[in-house]
Amino acid sequence: MILAPLRGVTIRCFRETFAEQIREAGFTEAITPFISANPGFDPLKDRELRGAPEQIKVTPQFIGKDPASLRACLLRIKEAGYDTADLNCGCPYPMVRNKGRGSGLLRTPDVLEKMIAVGCETMGEGKFSVKTRLGFDRNDELLALMPMLNSYPLRFLTVHARNARQMYGGECDWRAYEQVAKVAKMPVVPNGDIPFPPQKIGEVMIGRSFIRYIGMRDDAKDLLAKYIGASLEELCGPSPVLGRLKELVAYWKDLPRWKRLWPIIKIARTLDELRLAY
Ligand SMILES: Cc1cc2nc3c(=O)[nH]c(=O)nc-3n(C[C@H](O)[C@H](O)[C@H](O)COP(=O)(O)O)c2cc1C
């Protein structure tokens, strides 16, 4: 099982604080939330990749549309010992996709191909993966790109079974997913609304259902306190810590134990107010 990248949630501090729960759950790898592959940017300065190796295998994910910058980032992470990397070809946010990054790459297959070529060449055969969606605004767009994708030695292709216009709502289209999986030459990893623990046998990528599961655990409150402590050590001042905590607890707001607490946590202005709430 692969832990899905959720910007602001499955960040390094989360992966370190919840390392035991992540391992016990059966995750063997985590993809980092996206790191920008911008000209001149040193990815090792990103909080995701700074410091000693983590307990779990970590694959850095990059977002961008400039092959030269991607190559520079990949060479840099290889120096630091990372042997795999992933390309974000699925981010649906208009500010990202309208600039041709994330899911916007699905609209510019020539750029996408250059990014993949650079990724496979720099990381080596079977070391570079792509995370994408079924399409930009239709569910058959990825299928049309499969002949191109099949011509590269990708490690795997993760498919979030929605299109970018859907953002994170609406139904997953597993029929369209199967069509892609059928023609794919590389391993295909399904993603999107897969329950934790998963019923499917084989490799899957899971995000939100695992986050919700943490909120259901009997020790959720202790774990939250640990996350606050670790975040206070990492961030400057209580304000960003408060923001980070709310982002996590927002996934728990419909759970019986947190339903009553969420409205109080949501409006907490200080960490003491937040602690008093739970
Ligand atoms: C808050 C949030 C942040 C996300 N950040 C990323 C990201 O940085 N990179 C990425 O490839 N996908 C990102 N995703 C998409 C997830 O990795 C995943 O594809 C999606 O949540 C569906 O899987 P799930 O239903 O198991 O959560 C994000 C999703 C959410 C909700």
Ligand as a Chemical Component Dictionary entry (heavy atoms), coordinates in Angstrom:
data_LIG
# 
_chem_comp.id                   LIG 
_chem_comp.type                 NON-POLYMER 
_chem_comp.pdbx_formal_charge   0 
_chem_comp.three_letter_code    LIG 
# 
loop_
_chem_comp_atom.comp_id 
_chem_comp_atom.atom_id 
_chem_comp_atom.alt_atom_id 
_chem_comp_atom.type_symbol 
_chem_comp_atom.charge 
_chem_comp_atom.model_Cartn_x 
_chem_comp_atom.model_Cartn_y 
_chem_comp_atom.model_Cartn_z 
_chem_comp_atom.pdbx_ordinal 
LIG C1  C1  C 0 -5.876 18.263 0.610  1  
LIG C2  C2  C 0 -5.359 17.411 -0.522 2  
LIG C3  C3  C 0 -4.056 17.594 -0.966 3  
LIG C4  C4  C 0 -3.554 16.809 -2.012 4  
LIG N1  N1  N 0 -2.263 16.996 -2.429 5  
LIG C5  C5  C 0 -1.769 16.223 -3.450 6  
LIG C6  C6  C 0 -0.396 16.353 -3.898 7  
LIG O1  O1  O 0 0.390  17.152 -3.374 8  
LIG N2  N2  N 0 -0.011 15.555 -4.925 9  
LIG C7  C7  C 0 -0.844 14.645 -5.527 10 
LIG O2  O2  O 0 -0.432 13.955 -6.450 11 
LIG N3  N3  N 0 -2.117 14.492 -5.110 12 
LIG C8  C8  C 0 -2.580 15.250 -4.088 13 
LIG N4  N4  N 0 -3.867 15.042 -3.646 14 
LIG C9  C9  C 0 -4.673 13.943 -4.219 15 
LIG C10 C10 C 0 -4.503 12.656 -3.383 16 
LIG O3  O3  O 0 -3.183 12.175 -3.437 17 
LIG C11 C11 C 0 -5.435 11.544 -3.887 18 
LIG O4  O4  O 0 -5.199 11.358 -5.242 19 
LIG C12 C12 C 0 -6.913 11.876 -3.672 20 
LIG O5  O5  O 0 -7.148 12.386 -2.377 21 
LIG C13 C13 C 0 -7.795 10.631 -3.884 22 
LIG O6  O6  O 0 -7.406 9.565  -3.039 23 
LIG P1  P1  P 0 -8.157 9.259  -1.641 24 
LIG O7  O7  O 0 -9.629 9.237  -1.932 25 
LIG O8  O8  O 0 -7.609 7.937  -1.176 26 
LIG O9  O9  O 0 -7.800 10.388 -0.709 27 
LIG C14 C14 C 0 -4.386 15.825 -2.622 28 
LIG C15 C15 C 0 -5.692 15.652 -2.151 29 
LIG C16 C16 C 0 -6.179 16.418 -1.125 30 
LIG C17 C17 C 0 -7.590 16.189 -0.646 31 
# 
loop_
_chem_comp_bond.comp_id 
_chem_comp_bond.atom_id_1 
_chem_comp_bond.atom_id_2 
_chem_comp_bond.value_order 
_chem_comp_bond.pdbx_ordinal 
LIG C1  C2  SING 1  
LIG C2  C3  SING 2  
LIG C2  C16 DOUB 3  
LIG C3  C4  DOUB 4  
LIG C4  N1  SING 5  
LIG C4  C14 SING 6  
LIG N1  C5  DOUB 7  
LIG C5  C6  SING 8  
LIG C5  C8  SING 9  
LIG C6  O1  DOUB 10 
LIG C6  N2  SING 11 
LIG N2  C7  SING 12 
LIG C7  O2  DOUB 13 
LIG C7  N3  SING 14 
LIG N3  C8  DOUB 15 
LIG C8  N4  SING 16 
LIG N4  C9  SING 17 
LIG N4  C14 SING 18 
LIG C9  C10 SING 19 
LIG C10 O3  SING 20 
LIG C10 C11 SING 21 
LIG C11 O4  SING 22 
LIG C11 C12 SING 23 
LIG C12 O5  SING 24 
LIG C12 C13 SING 25 
LIG C13 O6  SING 26 
LIG O6  P1  SING 27 
LIG P1  O7  DOUB 28 
LIG P1  O8  SING 29 
LIG P1  O9  SING 30 
LIG C14 C15 DOUB 31 
LIG C15 C16 SING 32 
LIG C16 C17 SING 33 
# 
